[in-house]
Amino acid sequence: MVTSRHEYYISSEEYLEAEKYSQIKHEYIDGQVFAMAGASDAHVTISLNLSFLLRNHLRGKGCRVYAFDMKAQIETLNCYYYPDVMVTCDARDREFEYFKKFPCLIVEVLSDSTEALDRGKKFANYRHLETLQEYVLISQDTMIVECFRRNSEGRWELFSFEKDEEVHLASVDFRCPIAAIYEDVTLTEESS
């Protein structure tokens, strides 16, 4: 039996209001709501390490760094996601308390259950954010940071960083040793 989409459709306004009080985070894609799974120790540690490094780097520069609980809105697609780390330097974002519309940097830490989505549909959707300059994927198992950077023609170029290299995020003029992002993370023997 086919179910009408309208039976389970929830408006973005209803979603935002319910999300304020929910004990479980949900992402929202054009009327559909999806519960988010918990994160591993490595996932959380990597996200916190990078958010602290970015926060220290951007202090006093008019940018805000968010981790875990701030939504990114993709208005043209009627979507809300919770990036692991997000940076906005756009003053227009100050007016939005529960989501941000104009990020320049979005970071997702990959897990087995989210990697395909993060590389595929999420990245395709995030590309609709006109202010987004970099989309970063970080492996939690292997010391690899992949930075997709929008070039002057609007095309996305991949910059990959591995063990013993310096990570460069041009959108916020940030550099650090990759080891700083992986501090206190236990990696597999072959990748560490």
C-alpha positions as CSV (number, residue, x, y, z in Angstrom):
1,M,0.0,0.0,0.0
2,V,1.3,3.4,-0.9
3,T,1.1,6.1,1.8
4,S,0.5,9.7,0.9
5,R,3.4,12.0,1.6
6,H,1.0,14.5,3.2
7,E,0.1,12.0,6.0
8,Y,3.6,12.2,7.4
9,Y,4.6,15.7,6.2
10,I,5.7,18.1,8.9
11,S,6.3,21.8,8.1
12,S,9.7,23.4,8.8
13,E,8.0,25.6,11.4
14,E,6.6,22.5,13.2
15,Y,10.0,20.8,13.0
16,L,11.9,23.8,14.4
17,E,9.5,24.2,17.3
18,A,9.5,20.5,18.2
19,E,13.3,20.4,17.9
20,K,13.7,23.0,20.7
21,Y,12.3,20.5,23.2
22,S,13.4,17.2,21.7
23,Q,15.9,15.0,23.6
24,I,16.9,13.4,20.3
25,K,18.3,15.5,17.5
26,H,16.6,15.2,14.1
27,E,17.5,16.3,10.6
28,Y,14.8,17.6,8.3
29,I,14.5,17.1,4.6
30,D,11.5,18.7,2.9
31,G,8.9,17.5,5.3
32,Q,10.6,14.3,6.5
33,V,12.2,14.1,9.9
34,F,15.1,11.7,10.6
35,A,16.5,10.8,14.0
36,M,20.3,11.0,14.4
37,A,22.3,8.3,16.0
38,G,24.8,8.8,18.8
39,A,28.5,9.4,18.0
40,S,31.6,7.4,18.9
41,D,34.4,8.6,21.2
42,A,36.7,9.3,18.2
43,H,33.9,11.2,16.4
44,V,33.2,13.5,19.3
45,T,36.9,14.0,20.1
46,I,37.8,14.9,16.5
47,S,34.8,17.3,16.4
48,L,35.8,19.0,19.7
49,N,39.5,19.2,18.8
50,L,38.8,21.0,15.5
51,S,36.1,23.3,16.9
52,F,38.5,24.4,19.7
53,L,41.3,24.9,17.3
54,L,39.0,27.0,15.0
55,R,37.6,28.9,17.9
56,N,41.0,29.9,19.1
57,H,42.1,30.9,15.6
58,L,38.9,32.9,14.9
59,R,38.6,34.7,18.2
60,G,37.9,38.4,17.7
61,K,37.5,38.1,13.9
62,G,33.7,38.2,13.7
63,C,33.2,34.5,13.0
64,R,31.3,32.0,15.1
65,V,32.2,28.3,15.4
66,Y,29.4,25.8,16.2
67,A,29.7,22.1,17.0
68,F,27.0,19.4,17.2
69,D,23.9,21.2,18.2
70,M,23.5,24.1,15.6
71,K,21.6,23.4,12.5
72,A,22.5,24.5,9.0
73,Q,19.5,25.6,7.0
74,I,19.4,25.0,3.2
75,E,16.5,27.2,2.5
76,T,16.2,26.5,-1.3
77,L,15.8,22.8,-0.5
78,N,13.8,23.1,2.7
79,C,16.5,21.2,4.7
80,Y,18.1,21.4,8.1
81,Y,21.2,19.4,9.0
82,Y,23.4,19.2,12.1
83,P,27.0,19.5,10.9
84,D,29.6,18.2,13.3
85,V,31.4,21.6,13.0
86,M,30.2,24.8,11.2
87,V,31.7,28.3,10.9
88,T,29.8,31.4,9.8
89,C,31.4,34.8,9.4
90,D,28.3,36.4,8.0
91,A,26.6,39.0,10.1
92,R,23.2,38.0,8.8
93,D,23.4,34.7,10.8
94,R,23.3,36.6,14.1
95,E,19.5,37.0,13.7
96,F,18.9,33.2,13.7
97,E,19.0,31.6,17.1
98,Y,18.4,27.9,16.2
99,F,20.0,27.6,12.8
100,K,22.5,29.3,10.5
101,K,21.9,30.1,6.8
102,F,25.2,31.5,5.7
103,P,28.1,29.2,6.7
104,C,31.5,29.4,5.0
105,L,32.8,26.1,6.4
106,I,31.0,22.8,7.2
107,V,32.8,19.8,8.6
108,E,31.4,16.2,8.9
109,V,33.3,13.4,10.7
110,L,32.7,10.2,8.9
111,S,31.3,7.0,10.4
112,D,30.4,3.7,8.8
113,S,26.7,4.6,9.0
114,T,26.9,8.2,7.7
115,E,29.8,8.2,5.2
116,A,27.7,7.5,2.0
117,L,25.2,10.2,3.0
118,D,27.9,12.7,4.0
119,R,29.7,12.2,0.7
120,G,26.6,12.0,-1.5
121,K,23.2,13.6,-0.7
122,K,24.4,15.9,2.1
123,F,27.3,17.3,0.0
124,A,25.0,17.7,-3.0
125,N,22.5,19.6,-0.7
126,Y,25.2,21.7,1.0
127,R,26.4,22.9,-2.4
128,H,23.2,24.9,-2.6
129,L,24.6,27.2,0.2
130,E,26.0,30.2,-1.8
131,T,28.3,31.2,1.1
132,L,29.8,27.8,1.6
133,Q,33.4,27.8,0.5
134,E,34.7,24.5,2.0
135,Y,33.1,21.2,2.9
136,V,35.4,19.0,5.0
137,L,35.2,15.3,5.6
138,I,37.3,13.7,8.4
139,S,37.9,10.0,8.8
140,Q,37.6,8.8,12.4
141,D,39.5,5.6,11.6
142,T,42.4,6.8,9.5
143,M,44.3,10.1,9.6
144,I,42.8,11.6,6.5
145,V,41.1,15.0,6.1
146,E,39.4,15.7,2.8
147,C,38.7,19.4,2.0
148,F,36.4,20.2,-0.9
149,R,37.0,23.8,-1.8
150,R,34.9,25.9,-4.1
151,N,37.1,27.6,-6.7
152,S,36.7,30.9,-8.5
153,E,34.6,29.2,-11.2
154,G,32.3,27.7,-8.6
155,R,33.6,24.2,-9.1
156,W,34.6,22.0,-6.1
157,E,38.3,20.9,-5.9
158,L,39.6,18.2,-3.5
159,F,42.5,18.9,-1.2
160,S,43.5,15.8,0.8
161,F,45.7,15.9,3.9
162,E,47.3,12.8,5.6
163,K,49.6,11.9,8.4
164,D,52.4,14.4,9.1
165,E,50.8,17.0,6.9
166,E,49.5,20.5,7.7
167,V,45.7,21.0,7.1
168,H,44.8,24.2,5.4
169,L,41.3,25.6,5.5
170,A,41.3,28.6,3.2
171,S,37.8,29.8,4.0
172,V,38.9,30.9,7.4
173,D,42.7,31.1,6.8
174,F,43.4,28.3,9.2
175,R,46.4,25.9,9.3
176,C,47.3,23.2,11.8
177,P,49.2,19.9,11.9
178,I,46.7,17.1,11.2
179,A,47.9,15.4,14.4
180,A,46.2,18.3,16.4
181,I,42.8,17.3,14.9
182,Y,43.4,13.7,15.9
183,E,44.8,14.4,19.4
184,D,43.7,11.7,21.9
185,V,42.1,9.6,19.2
186,T,43.1,5.9,18.9
187,L,43.6,4.9,15.3
188,T,44.1,1.5,13.8
189,E,47.8,0.3,13.8
190,E,48.2,0.6,10.0
191,S,46.9,4.2,9.9
192,S,48.5,5.7,13.0
